[in-house]
Amino acid sequence: MRIETRFTWIIAFCFCFGVSIAGYISYKLEARHAYEEVKLKADMLLETALSVRAYTVDEVAPVLKTINGNEFHASQVPSFAAQNTMHRLTQKFPDYTYRESSLNPTNLADRASDWEVGLLREFKQDGKRRELLGETGSGKDRHFYVARPIRMTSTACLQCHSTPDVAPPAMVAKYGPYNGFGWQMGDVIGLQLVEVPTAPTQAKAFNSVLVTIGSLTSVFVLTAVVFLLLLKRHVTHPLELLTRVAHAASVEQKAGDADFPSVGGQFGELHQAIVRLRSSVDRALMLFERDSKRNDKHDDGQS
Ligand code: HEC
């Protein structure tokens, strides 16, 4: 096998090995970045919703109470404020969703779906669990979700969620006396659920891996081509010349030095050495022939 072919195979093997490892590492890193990015987005949405809830309780509800007394106004309801704000936000980013759902909701639109009921059960069973996360859907509709439990931690909530007779009459008139009551302190009464699309982040990660592999391939191919050209010029070509010199020296009468272009560097020294070896062999042969002729004459004289 020619030297270039042998080197090409070795370089190709090293390239495949190197690129597979680099590609794998890059894929792992990008996948982790993608996950962190999606998780951060989900966390920010959840925290935004929680901030709106807190703002409503701390700032809006007291002002409304001063102005309207005990009159009920939906703007004072933390869940209404949070869902309403997030609804406006998700209208601009339709792939994102935010929901607060419950097994026994005040607003029937907030009734937990079968899947959400499963999440709520997990929160109820494990009192210490603060978050559930994972992925749902497939293909372009694949979403990363984060769910957090809503627990009854404040007695202020009981005003509207204990019994209908304590709740503001206007609220009972609007939502009815059957839903969203009977909640107990400390209970997991609902959950916050945010869904973030994973396709754009995954596409970004995939592109980054492609760019890494593409740039590595270009650098490798360029280096390999330059290396093989240099190998041909400085090693294979002089070697071929030397082989011809050695061949000529071994089979032809003359060393044929003049017929071959001069070879530089270490190959040049080898070239000279072959030519010298050939002339030494020629001289030795000449001496040997002369001696054997003289011996023959001597033998003839004696006999
Ligand atoms: C002034 C009355 C009022 C107070 C106080 C109140 N809520 Fe509500 N809550 C409501 C109403 C009304 C809704 C339905 C809002 C809507 O239309 O989406 C609701 C909705 C909810 C929901 C969404 C599920 C559902 O029932 O539709 C959760 C969860 C919730 N509230 C939890 C709480 C918690 C926790 C507190 C205490 C921090 C609290 N609420 C305080 C009136 C109240």
Residues whose N, C-alpha, C, O or C-beta is under 5 A from the ligand:
A	BS01	HEC	V77 S79 F80 E100 S101 S102 N104 P105 T106 N107 D110 I150 R151 S154 A156 C157 Q159 C160 G180 G190
